[in-house]
């Protein structure tokens, strides 16, 4: 019998405000490991995180202080100004 399990196995803070999330999908046959694949995504302070797992939300809320959010907004404004 094949089974598939998914879980968030890694959450990292990258480049001051980016939160990188890794989800592992493990396939087993009769309880024996067959394969593992990963899916990653990045969250930024201006994103809606309400659909994320609670542990991801908790880390985002702890990492994204008002100071970090302000720095991210400044970064976005500087990037937008360069595009003009």
PDB file with one MODEL, atoms N, CA, C and O in Angstrom:
MODEL        1
ATOM      1  N   UNK A   1       0.828  -1.173   0.000  1.00  0.00           N
ATOM      2  CA  UNK A   1       0.000   0.000   0.000  1.00  0.00           C
ATOM      3  C   UNK A   1       0.880   1.246   0.000  1.00  0.00           C
ATOM      4  O   UNK A   1       1.820   1.351   0.788  1.00  0.00           O
ATOM      5  N   UNK A   2       0.567   2.192  -0.892  1.00  0.00           N
ATOM      6  CA  UNK A   2       1.284   3.451  -0.963  1.00  0.00           C
ATOM      7  C   UNK A   2       0.616   4.497  -0.077  1.00  0.00           C
ATOM      8  O   UNK A   2      -0.609   4.613  -0.045  1.00  0.00           O
ATOM      9  N   UNK A   3       1.429   5.244   0.629  1.00  0.00           N
ATOM     10  CA  UNK A   3       0.911   6.365   1.415  1.00  0.00           C
ATOM     11  C   UNK A   3       1.718   7.611   1.076  1.00  0.00           C
ATOM     12  O   UNK A   3       2.894   7.539   0.719  1.00  0.00           O
ATOM     13  N   UNK A   4       1.059   8.740   1.198  1.00  0.00           N
ATOM     14  CA  UNK A   4       1.707  10.028   0.930  1.00  0.00           C
ATOM     15  C   UNK A   4       1.462  10.934   2.134  1.00  0.00           C
ATOM     16  O   UNK A   4       0.328  11.106   2.579  1.00  0.00           O
ATOM     17  N   UNK A   5       2.534  11.502   2.646  1.00  0.00           N
ATOM     18  CA  UNK A   5       2.438  12.429   3.773  1.00  0.00           C
ATOM     19  C   UNK A   5       3.102  13.738   3.395  1.00  0.00           C
ATOM     20  O   UNK A   5       4.182  13.746   2.805  1.00  0.00           O
ATOM     21  N   UNK A   6       2.457  14.845   3.734  1.00  0.00           N
ATOM     22  CA  UNK A   6       3.068  16.155   3.514  1.00  0.00           C
ATOM     23  C   UNK A   6       3.166  16.884   4.847  1.00  0.00           C
ATOM     24  O   UNK A   6       2.292  16.772   5.706  1.00  0.00           O
ATOM     25  N   UNK A   7       4.251  17.632   4.993  1.00  0.00           N
ATOM     26  CA  UNK A   7       4.400  18.460   6.185  1.00  0.00           C
ATOM     27  C   UNK A   7       5.388  19.581   5.917  1.00  0.00           C
ATOM     28  O   UNK A   7       6.294  19.448   5.095  1.00  0.00           O
ATOM     29  N   UNK A   8       5.201  20.676   6.618  1.00  0.00           N
ATOM     30  CA  UNK A   8       6.138  21.785   6.580  1.00  0.00           C
ATOM     31  C   UNK A   8       7.326  21.358   7.433  1.00  0.00           C
ATOM     32  O   UNK A   8       7.201  21.183   8.645  1.00  0.00           O
ATOM     33  N   UNK A   9       8.484  21.192   6.789  1.00  0.00           N
ATOM     34  CA  UNK A   9       9.629  20.687   7.541  1.00  0.00           C
ATOM     35  C   UNK A   9      10.740  21.707   7.715  1.00  0.00           C
ATOM     36  O   UNK A   9      11.733  21.440   8.392  1.00  0.00           O
ATOM     37  N   UNK A  10      10.575  22.900   7.093  1.00  0.00           N
ATOM     38  CA  UNK A  10      11.605  23.914   7.258  1.00  0.00           C
ATOM     39  C   UNK A  10      10.998  25.303   7.041  1.00  0.00           C
ATOM     40  O   UNK A  10      10.252  25.531   6.089  1.00  0.00           O
ATOM     41  N   UNK A  11      11.333  26.212   7.940  1.00  0.00           N
ATOM     42  CA  UNK A  11      10.911  27.608   7.825  1.00  0.00           C
ATOM     43  C   UNK A  11      12.148  28.446   8.132  1.00  0.00           C
ATOM     44  O   UNK A  11      12.742  28.327   9.204  1.00  0.00           O
ATOM     45  N   UNK A  12      12.530  29.301   7.169  1.00  0.00           N
ATOM     46  CA  UNK A  12      13.755  30.080   7.328  1.00  0.00           C
ATOM     47  C   UNK A  12      13.484  31.564   7.087  1.00  0.00           C
ATOM     48  O   UNK A  12      12.662  31.928   6.246  1.00  0.00           O
ATOM     49  N   UNK A  13      14.182  32.406   7.830  1.00  0.00           N
ATOM     50  CA  UNK A  13      14.167  33.841   7.568  1.00  0.00           C
ATOM     51  C   UNK A  13      15.364  34.124   6.658  1.00  0.00           C
ATOM     52  O   UNK A  13      16.505  33.808   6.995  1.00  0.00           O
ATOM     53  N   UNK A  14      15.082  34.725   5.501  1.00  0.00           N
ATOM     54  CA  UNK A  14      16.116  34.971   4.500  1.00  0.00           C
ATOM     55  C   UNK A  14      16.102  36.456   4.132  1.00  0.00           C
ATOM     56  O   UNK A  14      15.038  37.031   3.898  1.00  0.00           O
ATOM     57  N   UNK A  15      17.265  37.065   4.084  1.00  0.00           N
ATOM     58  CA  UNK A  15      17.404  38.460   3.640  1.00  0.00           C
ATOM     59  C   UNK A  15      16.523  39.412   4.438  1.00  0.00           C
ATOM     60  O   UNK A  15      15.811  40.231   3.858  1.00  0.00           O
ATOM     61  N   UNK A  16      16.564  39.313   5.732  1.00  0.00           N
ATOM     62  CA  UNK A  16      15.921  40.228   6.679  1.00  0.00           C
ATOM     63  C   UNK A  16      14.404  40.064   6.811  1.00  0.00           C
ATOM     64  O   UNK A  16      13.889  40.081   7.929  1.00  0.00           O
ATOM     65  N   UNK A  17      13.686  39.908   5.714  1.00  0.00           N
ATOM     66  CA  UNK A  17      12.216  39.873   5.837  1.00  0.00           C
ATOM     67  C   UNK A  17      11.558  38.738   5.079  1.00  0.00           C
ATOM     68  O   UNK A  17      10.384  38.458   5.322  1.00  0.00           O
ATOM     69  N   UNK A  18      12.248  38.079   4.182  1.00  0.00           N
ATOM     70  CA  UNK A  18      11.650  36.958   3.464  1.00  0.00           C
ATOM     71  C   UNK A  18      11.581  35.732   4.363  1.00  0.00           C
ATOM     72  O   UNK A  18      12.547  35.390   5.045  1.00  0.00           O
ATOM     73  N   UNK A  19      10.435  35.083   4.356  1.00  0.00           N
ATOM     74  CA  UNK A  19      10.274  33.821   5.077  1.00  0.00           C
ATOM     75  C   UNK A  19      10.132  32.739   4.019  1.00  0.00           C
ATOM     76  O   UNK A  19       9.172  32.733   3.249  1.00  0.00           O
ATOM     77  N   UNK A  20      11.100  31.818   3.987  1.00  0.00           N
ATOM     78  CA  UNK A  20      11.064  30.719   3.027  1.00  0.00           C
ATOM     79  C   UNK A  20      10.507  29.482   3.722  1.00  0.00           C
ATOM     80  O   UNK A  20      10.975  29.085   4.790  1.00  0.00           O
ATOM     81  N   UNK A  21       9.504  28.885   3.099  1.00  0.00           N
ATOM     82  CA  UNK A  21       8.834  27.722   3.670  1.00  0.00           C
ATOM     83  C   UNK A  21       9.097  26.531   2.763  1.00  0.00           C
ATOM     84  O   UNK A  21       8.998  26.639   1.541  1.00  0.00           O
ATOM     85  N   UNK A  22       9.433  25.391   3.364  1.00  0.00           N
ATOM     86  CA  UNK A  22       9.625  24.163   2.590  1.00  0.00           C
ATOM     87  C   UNK A  22       8.635  23.111   3.065  1.00  0.00           C
ATOM     88  O   UNK A  22       8.514  22.834   4.259  1.00  0.00           O
ATOM     89  N   UNK A  23       7.942  22.542   2.111  1.00  0.00           N
ATOM     90  CA  UNK A  23       6.999  21.457   2.393  1.00  0.00           C
ATOM     91  C   UNK A  23       7.550  20.174   1.780  1.00  0.00           C
ATOM     92  O   UNK A  23       7.884  20.136   0.596  1.00  0.00           O
ATOM     93  N   UNK A  24       7.641  19.142   2.584  1.00  0.00           N
ATOM     94  CA  UNK A  24       8.121  17.845   2.116  1.00  0.00           C
ATOM     95  C   UNK A  24       6.927  16.926   1.875  1.00  0.00           C
ATOM     96  O   UNK A  24       5.977  16.892   2.658  1.00  0.00           O
ATOM     97  N   UNK A  25       7.001  16.191   0.785  1.00  0.00           N
ATOM     98  CA  UNK A  25       6.024  15.151   0.489  1.00  0.00           C
ATOM     99  C   UNK A  25       6.786  13.827   0.468  1.00  0.00           C
ATOM    100  O   UNK A  25       7.711  13.643  -0.323  1.00  0.00           O
ATOM    101  N   UNK A  26       6.386  12.917   1.340  1.00  0.00           N
ATOM    102  CA  UNK A  26       7.062  11.631   1.466  1.00  0.00           C
ATOM    103  C   UNK A  26       6.116  10.529   1.008  1.00  0.00           C
ATOM    104  O   UNK A  26       4.968  10.453   1.444  1.00  0.00           O
ATOM    105  N   UNK A  27       6.621   9.676   0.117  1.00  0.00           N
ATOM    106  CA  UNK A  27       5.870   8.520  -0.366  1.00  0.00           C
ATOM    107  C   UNK A  27       6.470   7.280   0.285  1.00  0.00           C
ATOM    108  O   UNK A  27       7.687   7.093   0.290  1.00  0.00           O
ATOM    109  N   UNK A  28       5.600   6.437   0.833  1.00  0.00           N
ATOM    110  CA  UNK A  28       6.037   5.173   1.433  1.00  0.00           C
ATOM    111  C   UNK A  28       5.217   4.028   0.861  1.00  0.00           C
ATOM    112  O   UNK A  28       4.033   4.177   0.557  1.00  0.00           O
ATOM    113  N   UNK A  29       5.861   2.904   0.724  1.00  0.00           N
ATOM    114  CA  UNK A  29       5.169   1.673   0.309  1.00  0.00           C
ATOM    115  C   UNK A  29       5.303   0.679   1.456  1.00  0.00           C
ATOM    116  O   UNK A  29       6.409   0.275   1.814  1.00  0.00           O
ATOM    117  N   UNK A  30       4.183   0.294   2.021  1.00  0.00           N
ATOM    118  CA  UNK A  30       4.159  -0.657   3.149  1.00  0.00           C
ATOM    119  C   UNK A  30       5.095  -0.204   4.273  1.00  0.00           C
ATOM    120  O   UNK A  30       5.798  -1.015   4.876  1.00  0.00           O
ATOM    121  N   UNK A  31       5.092   1.108   4.542  1.00  0.00           N
ATOM    122  CA  UNK A  31       5.889   1.646   5.632  1.00  0.00           C
ATOM    123  C   UNK A  31       7.347   1.889   5.289  1.00  0.00           C
ATOM    124  O   UNK A  31       8.103   2.371   6.133  1.00  0.00           O
ATOM    125  N   UNK A  32       7.758   1.567   4.076  1.00  0.00           N
ATOM    126  CA  UNK A  32       9.148   1.755   3.653  1.00  0.00           C
ATOM    127  C   UNK A  32       9.254   2.994   2.758  1.00  0.00           C
ATOM    128  O   UNK A  32       8.435   3.205   1.863  1.00  0.00           O
ATOM    129  N   UNK A  33      10.260   3.790   3.016  1.00  0.00           N
ATOM    130  CA  UNK A  33      10.489   5.013   2.260  1.00  0.00           C
ATOM    131  C   UNK A  33      10.668   4.705   0.776  1.00  0.00           C
ATOM    132  O   UNK A  33      11.417   3.798   0.412  1.00  0.00           O
ATOM    133  N   UNK A  34       9.973   5.469  -0.087  1.00  0.00           N
ATOM    134  CA  UNK A  34      10.114   5.342  -1.534  1.00  0.00           C
ATOM    135  C   UNK A  34      10.719   6.620  -2.119  1.00  0.00           C
ATOM    136  O   UNK A  34      11.698   6.560  -2.862  1.00  0.00           O
ATOM    137  N   UNK A  35      10.140   7.773  -1.786  1.00  0.00           N
ATOM    138  CA  UNK A  35      10.666   9.026  -2.326  1.00  0.00           C
ATOM    139  C   UNK A  35      10.257  10.213  -1.460  1.00  0.00           C
ATOM    140  O   UNK A  35       9.335  10.142  -0.647  1.00  0.00           O
ATOM    141  N   UNK A  36      10.991  11.312  -1.673  1.00  0.00           N
ATOM    142  CA  UNK A  36      10.689  12.568  -0.987  1.00  0.00           C
ATOM    143  C   UNK A  36      10.874  13.681  -2.010  1.00  0.00           C
ATOM    144  O   UNK A  36      11.873  13.719  -2.729  1.00  0.00           O
ATOM    145  N   UNK A  37       9.905  14.584  -2.066  1.00  0.00           N
ATOM    146  CA  UNK A  37      10.017  15.765  -2.917  1.00  0.00           C
ATOM    147  C   UNK A  37       9.744  16.994  -2.064  1.00  0.00           C
ATOM    148  O   UNK A  37       9.140  16.907  -0.995  1.00  0.00           O
ATOM    149  N   UNK A  38      10.198  18.135  -2.555  1.00  0.00           N
ATOM    150  CA  UNK A  38      10.047  19.377  -1.818  1.00  0.00           C
ATOM    151  C   UNK A  38       9.370  20.431  -2.676  1.00  0.00           C
ATOM    152  O   UNK A  38       9.544  20.479  -3.893  1.00  0.00           O
ATOM    153  N   UNK A  39       8.604  21.262  -2.017  1.00  0.00           N
ATOM    154  CA  UNK A  39       8.000  22.439  -2.636  1.00  0.00           C
ATOM    155  C   UNK A  39       8.334  23.610  -1.721  1.00  0.00           C
ATOM    156  O   UNK A  39       8.156  23.527  -0.506  1.00  0.00           O
ATOM    157  N   UNK A  40       8.822  24.707  -2.311  1.00  0.00           N
ATOM    158  CA  UNK A  40       9.204  25.882  -1.511  1.00  0.00           C
ATOM    159  C   UNK A  40       8.429  27.101  -1.977  1.00  0.00           C
ATOM    160  O   UNK A  40       8.040  27.205  -3.141  1.00  0.00           O
ATOM    161  N   UNK A  41       8.212  28.018  -1.049  1.00  0.00           N
ATOM    162  CA  UNK A  41       7.644  29.312  -1.395  1.00  0.00           C
ATOM    163  C   UNK A  41       8.161  30.349  -0.420  1.00  0.00           C
ATOM    164  O   UNK A  41       8.608  30.031   0.682  1.00  0.00           O
ATOM    165  N   UNK A  42       8.088  31.602  -0.855  1.00  0.00           N
ATOM    166  CA  UNK A  42       8.606  32.713  -0.058  1.00  0.00           C
ATOM    167  C   UNK A  42       7.457  33.648   0.296  1.00  0.00           C
ATOM    168  O   UNK A  42       6.606  33.955  -0.539  1.00  0.00           O
ATOM    169  N   UNK A  43       7.450  34.090   1.541  1.00  0.00           N
ATOM    170  CA  UNK A  43       6.453  35.039   2.036  1.00  0.00           C
ATOM    171  C   UNK A  43       7.159  36.349   2.379  1.00  0.00           C
ATOM    172  O   UNK A  43       8.288  36.346   2.869  1.00  0.00           O
ATOM    173  N   UNK A  44       6.487  37.459   2.119  1.00  0.00           N
ATOM    174  CA  UNK A  44       7.019  38.782   2.448  1.00  0.00           C
ATOM    175  C   UNK A  44       6.017  39.499   3.346  1.00  0.00           C
ATOM    176  O   UNK A  44       4.846  39.122   3.383  1.00  0.00           O
ATOM    177  N   UNK A  45       6.459  40.528   4.070  1.00  0.00           N
ATOM    178  CA  UNK A  45       5.594  41.190   5.050  1.00  0.00           C
ATOM    179  C   UNK A  45       4.307  41.792   4.498  1.00  0.00           C
ATOM    180  O   UNK A  45       3.379  42.045   5.266  1.00  0.00           O
ATOM    181  N   UNK A  46       4.224  42.027   3.202  1.00  0.00           N
ATOM    182  CA  UNK A  46       3.009  42.614   2.637  1.00  0.00           C
ATOM    183  C   UNK A  46       2.011  41.560   2.156  1.00  0.00           C
ATOM    184  O   UNK A  46       0.994  41.903   1.553  1.00  0.00           O
ATOM    185  N   UNK A  47       2.289  40.300   2.414  1.00  0.00           N
ATOM    186  CA  UNK A  47       1.410  39.218   1.956  1.00  0.00           C
ATOM    187  C   UNK A  47       0.396  38.824   3.021  1.00  0.00           C
ATOM    188  O   UNK A  47       0.639  38.976   4.218  1.00  0.00           O
ATOM    189  N   UNK A  48      -0.746  38.315   2.563  1.00  0.00           N
ATOM    190  CA  UNK A  48      -1.761  37.748   3.451  1.00  0.00           C
ATOM    191  C   UNK A  48      -1.310  36.336   3.801  1.00  0.00           C
ATOM    192  O   UNK A  48      -1.201  35.481   2.922  1.00  0.00           O
ATOM    193  N   UNK A  49      -1.047  36.089   5.078  1.00  0.00           N
ATOM    194  CA  UNK A  49      -0.561  34.777   5.507  1.00  0.00           C
ATOM    195  C   UNK A  49      -1.646  33.954   6.201  1.00  0.00           C
ATOM    196  O   UNK A  49      -1.357  32.912   6.788  1.00  0.00           O
ATOM    197  N   UNK A  50      -2.884  34.418   6.134  1.00  0.00           N
ATOM    198  CA  UNK A  50      -3.969  33.742   6.856  1.00  0.00           C
ATOM    199  C   UNK A  50      -4.193  32.308   6.374  1.00  0.00           C
ATOM    200  O   UNK A  50      -4.740  31.497   7.122  1.00  0.00           O
ATOM    201  N   UNK A  51      -3.790  31.977   5.157  1.00  0.00           N
ATOM    202  CA  UNK A  51      -3.957  30.622   4.644  1.00  0.00           C
ATOM    203  C   UNK A  51      -2.799  29.695   4.959  1.00  0.00           C
ATOM    204  O   UNK A  51      -2.834  28.513   4.616  1.00  0.00           O
ATOM    205  N   UNK A  52      -1.779  30.221   5.605  1.00  0.00           N
ATOM    206  CA  UNK A  52      -0.607  29.411   5.954  1.00  0.00           C
ATOM    207  C   UNK A  52      -0.881  28.624   7.237  1.00  0.00           C
ATOM    208  O   UNK A  52      -1.738  28.996   8.038  1.00  0.00           O
ATOM    209  N   UNK A  53      -0.135  27.527   7.417  1.00  0.00           N
ATOM    210  CA  UNK A  53      -0.245  26.762   8.660  1.00  0.00           C
ATOM    211  C   UNK A  53       0.089  27.669   9.844  1.00  0.00           C
ATOM    212  O   UNK A  53       0.834  28.639   9.701  1.00  0.00           O
ATOM    213  N   UNK A  54      -0.462  27.350  10.999  1.00  0.00           N
ATOM    214  CA  UNK A  54      -0.291  28.199  12.177  1.00  0.00           C
ATOM    215  C   UNK A  54       1.172  28.400  12.543  1.00  0.00           C
ATOM    216  O   UNK A  54       1.563  29.506  12.918  1.00  0.00           O
ATOM    217  N   UNK A  55       1.991  27.354  12.443  1.00  0.00           N
ATOM    218  CA  UNK A  55       3.405  27.517  12.820  1.00  0.00           C
ATOM    219  C   UNK A  55       4.117  28.493  11.885  1.00  0.00           C
ATOM    220  O   UNK A  55       5.030  29.199  12.315  1.00  0.00           O
ATOM    221  N   UNK A  56       3.714  28.546  10.612  1.00  0.00           N
ATOM    222  CA  UNK A  56       4.286  29.509   9.674  1.00  0.00           C
ATOM    223  C   UNK A  56       3.826  30.913  10.054  1.00  0.00           C
ATOM    224  O   UNK A  56       4.629  31.846  10.075  1.00  0.00           O
ATOM    225  N   UNK A  57       2.550  31.063  10.352  1.00  0.00           N
ATOM    226  CA  UNK A  57       2.022  32.366  10.772  1.00  0.00           C
ATOM    227  C   UNK A  57       2.735  32.868  12.026  1.00  0.00           C
ATOM    228  O   UNK A  57       3.072  34.048  12.124  1.00  0.00           O
ATOM    229  N   UNK A  58       2.961  31.976  12.973  1.00  0.00           N
ATOM    230  CA  UNK A  58       3.613  32.364  14.228  1.00  0.00           C
ATOM    231  C   UNK A  58       5.019  32.902  13.983  1.00  0.00           C
ATOM    232  O   UNK A  58       5.418  33.904  14.577  1.00  0.00           O
ATOM    233  N   UNK A  59       5.765  32.239  13.111  1.00  0.00           N
ATOM    234  CA  UNK A  59       7.126  32.686  12.821  1.00  0.00           C
ATOM    235  C   UNK A  59       7.102  34.009  12.065  1.00  0.00           C
ATOM    236  O   UNK A  59       7.889  34.907  12.363  1.00  0.00           O
ATOM    237  N   UNK A  60       6.210  34.135  11.093  1.00  0.00           N
ATOM    238  CA  UNK A  60       6.084  35.398  10.363  1.00  0.00           C
ATOM    239  C   UNK A  60       5.758  36.537  11.314  1.00  0.00           C
ATOM    240  O   UNK A  60       6.386  37.595  11.257  1.00  0.00           O
ATOM    241  N   UNK A  61       4.792  36.332  12.176  1.00  0.00           N
ATOM    242  CA  UNK A  61       4.382  37.386  13.108  1.00  0.00           C
ATOM    243  C   UNK A  61       5.494  37.761  14.081  1.00  0.00           C
ATOM    244  O   UNK A  61       5.596  38.920  14.485  1.00  0.00           O
ATOM    245  N   UNK A  62       6.320  36.804  14.458  1.00  0.00           N
ATOM    246  CA  UNK A  62       7.446  37.097  15.351  1.00  0.00           C
ATOM    247  C   UNK A  62       8.564  37.817  14.606  1.00  0.00           C
ATOM    248  O   UNK A  62       9.194  38.719  15.156  1.00  0.00           O
ATOM    249  N   UNK A  63       8.812  37.428  13.366  1.00  0.00           N
ATOM    250  CA  UNK A  63       9.925  37.993  12.595  1.00  0.00           C
ATOM    251  C   UNK A  63       9.602  39.362  12.016  1.00  0.00           C
ATOM    252  O   UNK A  63      10.476  40.223  11.924  1.00  0.00           O
ATOM    253  N   UNK A  64       8.362  39.561  11.632  1.00  0.00           N
ATOM    254  CA  UNK A  64       7.975  40.806  10.965  1.00  0.00           C
ATOM    255  C   UNK A  64       7.572  41.872  11.980  1.00  0.00           C
ATOM    256  O   UNK A  64       6.396  42.210  12.116  1.00  0.00           O
ATOM    257  N   UNK A  65       8.550  42.382  12.671  1.00  0.00           N
ATOM    258  CA  UNK A  65       8.317  43.480  13.616  1.00  0.00           C
ATOM    259  C   UNK A  65       7.955  44.733  12.820  1.00  0.00           C
ATOM    260  O   UNK A  65       8.084  44.759  11.596  1.00  0.00           O
ATOM    261  N   UNK A  66       7.504  45.761  13.519  1.00  0.00           N
ATOM    262  CA  UNK A  66       7.200  47.029  12.848  1.00  0.00           C
ATOM    263  C   UNK A  66       8.440  47.581  12.140  1.00  0.00           C
ATOM    264  O   UNK A  66       8.335  48.146  11.052  1.00  0.00           O
ATOM    265  N   UNK A  67       9.600  47.419  12.754  1.00  0.00           N
ATOM    266  CA  UNK A  67      10.852  47.884  12.155  1.00  0.00           C
ATOM    267  C   UNK A  67      11.157  47.132  10.855  1.00  0.00           C
ATOM    268  O   UNK A  67      11.563  47.740   9.866  1.00  0.00           O
ATOM    269  N   UNK A  68      10.963  45.830  10.859  1.00  0.00           N
ATOM    270  CA  UNK A  68      11.202  45.020   9.661  1.00  0.00           C
ATOM    271  C   UNK A  68      10.207  45.390   8.564  1.00  0.00           C
ATOM    272  O   UNK A  68      10.583  45.505   7.397  1.00  0.00           O
ATOM    273  N   UNK A  69       8.948  45.575   8.931  1.00  0.00           N
ATOM    274  CA  UNK A  69       7.934  45.965   7.943  1.00  0.00           C
ATOM    275  C   UNK A  69       8.266  47.316   7.321  1.00  0.00           C
ATOM    276  O   UNK A  69       8.099  47.501   6.116  1.00  0.00           O
ATOM    277  N   UNK A  70       8.735  48.261   8.135  1.00  0.00           N
ATOM    278  CA  UNK A  70       9.110  49.583   7.618  1.00  0.00           C
ATOM    279  C   UNK A  70      10.304  49.474   6.672  1.00  0.00           C
ATOM    280  O   UNK A  70      10.331  50.127   5.629  1.00  0.00           O
ATOM    281  N   UNK A  71      11.277  48.664   7.028  1.00  0.00           N
ATOM    282  CA  UNK A  71      12.449  48.469   6.156  1.00  0.00           C
ATOM    283  C   UNK A  71      12.035  47.840   4.834  1.00  0.00           C
ATOM    284  O   UNK A  71      12.563  48.202   3.783  1.00  0.00           O
ATOM    285  N   UNK A  72      11.108  46.913   4.876  1.00  0.00           N
ATOM    286  CA  UNK A  72      10.629  46.272   3.653  1.00  0.00           C
ATOM    287  C   UNK A  72       9.896  47.279   2.768  1.00  0.00           C
ATOM    288  O   UNK A  72      10.079  47.276   1.551  1.00  0.00           O
ATOM    289  N   UNK A  73       9.070  48.139   3.362  1.00  0.00           N
ATOM    290  CA  UNK A  73       8.354  49.161   2.591  1.00  0.00           C
ATOM    291  C   UNK A  73       9.336  50.139   1.953  1.00  0.00           C
ATOM    292  O   UNK A  73       9.152  50.557   0.810  1.00  0.00           O
ATOM    293  N   UNK A  74      10.382  50.502   2.701  1.00  0.00           N
ATOM    294  CA  UNK A  74      11.421  51.382   2.156  1.00  0.00           C
ATOM    295  C   UNK A  74      12.111  50.707   0.976  1.00  0.00           C
ATOM    296  O   UNK A  74      12.341  51.341  -0.054  1.00  0.00           O
ATOM    297  N   UNK A  75      12.437  49.443   1.118  1.00  0.00           N
ATOM    298  CA  UNK A  75      13.066  48.676   0.039  1.00  0.00           C
ATOM    299  C   UNK A  75      12.177  48.659  -1.203  1.00  0.00           C
ATOM    300  O   UNK A  75      12.656  48.886  -2.314  1.00  0.00           O
ATOM    301  N   UNK A  76      10.891  48.391  -1.019  1.00  0.00           N
ATOM    302  CA  UNK A  76       9.961  48.356  -2.157  1.00  0.00           C
ATOM    303  C   UNK A  76       9.875  49.722  -2.841  1.00  0.00           C
ATOM    304  O   UNK A  76       9.847  49.794  -4.069  1.00  0.00           O
ATOM    305  N   UNK A  77       9.834  50.793  -2.070  1.00  0.00           N
ATOM    306  CA  UNK A  77       9.766  52.139  -2.632  1.00  0.00           C
ATOM    307  C   UNK A  77      11.036  52.457  -3.422  1.00  0.00           C
ATOM    308  O   UNK A  77      10.963  53.057  -4.494  1.00  0.00           O
ATOM    309  N   UNK A  78      12.198  52.058  -2.901  1.00  0.00           N
ATOM    310  CA  UNK A  78      13.449  52.286  -3.616  1.00  0.00           C
ATOM    311  C   UNK A  78      13.484  51.502  -4.925  1.00  0.00           C
ATOM    312  O   UNK A  78      13.955  52.007  -5.944  1.00  0.00           O
ATOM    313  N   UNK A  79      12.991  50.283  -4.895  1.00  0.00           N
ATOM    314  CA  UNK A  79      12.941  49.467  -6.108  1.00  0.00           C
ATOM    315  C   UNK A  79      12.005  50.073  -7.142  1.00  0.00           C
ATOM    316  O   UNK A  79      12.321  50.098  -8.331  1.00  0.00           O
ATOM    317  N   UNK A  80      10.857  50.561  -6.693  1.00  0.00           N
ATOM    318  CA  UNK A  80       9.889  51.185  -7.606  1.00  0.00           C
ATOM    319  C   UNK A  80      10.485  52.446  -8.227  1.00  0.00           C
ATOM    320  O   UNK A  80      10.271  52.711  -9.410  1.00  0.00           O
ATOM    321  N   UNK A  81      11.222  53.218  -7.448  1.00  0.00           N
ATOM    322  CA  UNK A  81      11.824  54.457  -7.950  1.00  0.00           C
ATOM    323  C   UNK A  81      12.866  54.155  -9.032  1.00  0.00           C
ATOM    324  O   UNK A  81      13.034  54.939  -9.966  1.00  0.00           O
ATOM    325  N   UNK A  82      13.548  53.049  -8.912  1.00  0.00           N
ATOM    326  CA  UNK A  82      14.545  52.663  -9.916  1.00  0.00           C
ATOM    327  C   UNK A  82      13.913  52.267 -11.245  1.00  0.00           C
ATOM    328  O   UNK A  82      14.551  52.345 -12.295  1.00  0.00           O
ATOM    329  N   UNK A  83      12.666  51.845 -11.188  1.00  0.00           N
ATOM    330  CA  UNK A  83      11.972  51.394 -12.389  1.00  0.00           C
ATOM    331  C   UNK A  83      11.461  52.557 -13.245  1.00  0.00           C
ATOM    332  O   UNK A  83      11.083  52.373 -14.402  1.00  0.00           O
ATOM    333  N   UNK A  84      11.458  53.740 -12.663  1.00  0.00           N
ATOM    334  CA  UNK A  84      10.920  54.910 -13.378  1.00  0.00           C
ATOM    335  C   UNK A  84      11.976  55.512 -14.266  1.00  0.00           C
ATOM    336  O   UNK A  84      11.716  56.504 -14.948  1.00  0.00           O
TER     337      UNK A  84
ENDMDL
END
